[in-house]
Amino acid sequence: MKRNIIKIDENKCNGCGECIIGCPEGALQLVNGKAKLVSENYCDGLGACIGNCPVGAITIETREVDDYDEEKVVKNIIKQGDDVVKAHLHHLKSHRQAEYLKIALRVLKEEGKEDLAMTSCYDTTEVHSHGGGCPGSRAMDLSKRKTQETPADINIGSQLEQWPIQLHLINPQAPYFKDAELVVSADCVAYSFGNFHQKFLKGKKLIILCPKLDHSQEMYKDKLTELFKGNNIKSVTVLRMEVPCCYGTQALVEESVRASGKQTIIKEYVISIDGQII
């Protein structure tokens, strides 16, 4: 069947093993110093490991693979102890995988783990009604936070200096990149941080991307490398959200600068979900 599954770029992987910690299902192992997907039917394709990778080596692709087998996964992780089982249950709950969670609870009961299966924390009804705790996709109501009001009829003005801005569309040889100060921003930042234009964009050129959902990471690296190599970029401001999967923004810029052979000042700002600089 065709479904989502993780993809590991071995050229980027540094063998740190952080992704393995983030994969309670046991789909990943270190082999010859590189992370490997050792079992397709253990990978649920939800991408919990992406936020654990410090170098942006893991992405999600859609291709023909074996079915994910929740029953096999649970039987496998039981051998690894209760803490791993709890991590897996939390993982399913946080991604609102109610059907997989039901299977997991059934298998736990069958395997004599009623104490874990009966824990109210993993009630499947809560998955349907409230969603889960995944930092990148958890539903949150921010409407009651206190913000500084700006009259709607005041035109603050855009500081955007070029077009296009999406990394997939930019031309690395565009003349406006010569001697530029650059902002590379995750898509969500401008919607979360109200003063985006005045604080970060004034006098700079902008590139936006999504390190989790865009499926062009290798092309992105090539484009940025070409941009840094062919232009005297004075500085790069990297803007990303606090959620783990957004770390890839910083990793992509750092790797591209290294590949270009240039020395460029990189500043990083992390923005909280409620729109504050961390």
Order of alpha helices (4+ residues) and beta strands (2+ residues): beta-alpha-beta-beta-beta-alpha-alpha-alpha-alpha-alpha-beta-alpha-beta-alpha-beta-alpha-beta
